[in-house]
């Protein structure tokens, strides 16, 4: 709902698709591929998962007979170690440690099993 008083718009800012997906994962939701397509209106759910991983979010892929689902979790020690090793060579820090660890161990565009 938006309330307009004079020239002032008193409504809430619309969240981006990326932020909506992050919020769902941070609540602990397990999100199916189909939900990413329909609820979050994503053309390519895998592209969103890859984007979040590159930003340092540890997104796990679970494949079953009923389909593919995703959840956010804690990075493994191996990912953290690989990320720290990568970043010590480049001199960066923060969430990029996790992203670098994922990339160092698994490359890009790879599914993760939990």
N, C-alpha and C positions, 0 to 999 in steps of 0.2 A: 504494500500500500504506500502510495506517495502522497504527501500533503504539501501543497504549494501555497506559501504565504508570501504574497507580493512577488518579488523576484527570487525568493529563497525556496529551494527544493529540499524538503525535510524528509525525503525517503531514504531507504537504505541502499547502499551501493550494491549492485549485482555482483555476485562472486563469479570468478572465472571458472571454466570447466575444470581446469587443473586444481584450483583451490577446493572446489566441491569434492573432487576425488580424494585429495589429501585429507580433507576433514573426515570423510567417511572412513578412510584407512586409519586415521588417528583415533577414531571412536572404537576401533577394533573390528569393524565390519569386514566380513569376507565377501568379496565382490566377484560375481561371475562375469565372464566375457560378455554374455547377453545383457547383463545390467549395465555394463560400461557402454554398450551400443545404444540401449534404449533409455534408461534412466538418466544417464549422463550425456546422451546424444553425441557419442564419439564415433567418428567414421572408422578409426583404427585404434582399437583398444591396446594393441601391442605397442603402438607408437607412444601412447600415454605412459604405459608401464616403463618403456625404455627411457622416456623423458624424466620420469620420477627417479629412476635408478641413477641416471646421470647427474641428478641433483643431490644424490646421497641418501635417498630413501631406500631401505632394504625391502623390496617387494618380492615375495615368494610366489611362484606359480605352482598350482596343484592341478594336475590333470587326472581325470577319472572317467569312467564310462558315461557319466552324466554331463561331462563337459569340463571346461577350464575355469578355475577360479583363482583369485589373487588375494593375498593378505600381506599386511605390513608386519615385519618382525624385527628382531634385533639381529645385527650383523654377526656372523660367526667370527671367532678369533682369527681364523685364516684370512678373512676379508679385511679385517682391521690391520693385521700384520702386513698384508700385501699393500694395502693403501698407505700405511705409514712408510713402508719401504719406497714406494713410488714418490711420495711427496717429499721425503727427506732429500731426494735427489733434485727436486724442483723448488723446495723452500716454501710450499703452501701448507695451509692447515684448515681445520673446521670440518664441515660436512663433506667436503671434497675428499676427505680420507676414505670414507665409506665408498663413495663413487669410484675412486681410483682403485680401491681394493676389488670391487666388483669387476671393473674393467680388466685389472691385472690377472685375476683368476679365471674369469669366464669370457672375456671379450665383450662385444656389444651384440645386442639382439639375441641373447641366449636365455632360455627359460631356466628357472631355478627350481629344484625340487627340495621340499623340506623334509 
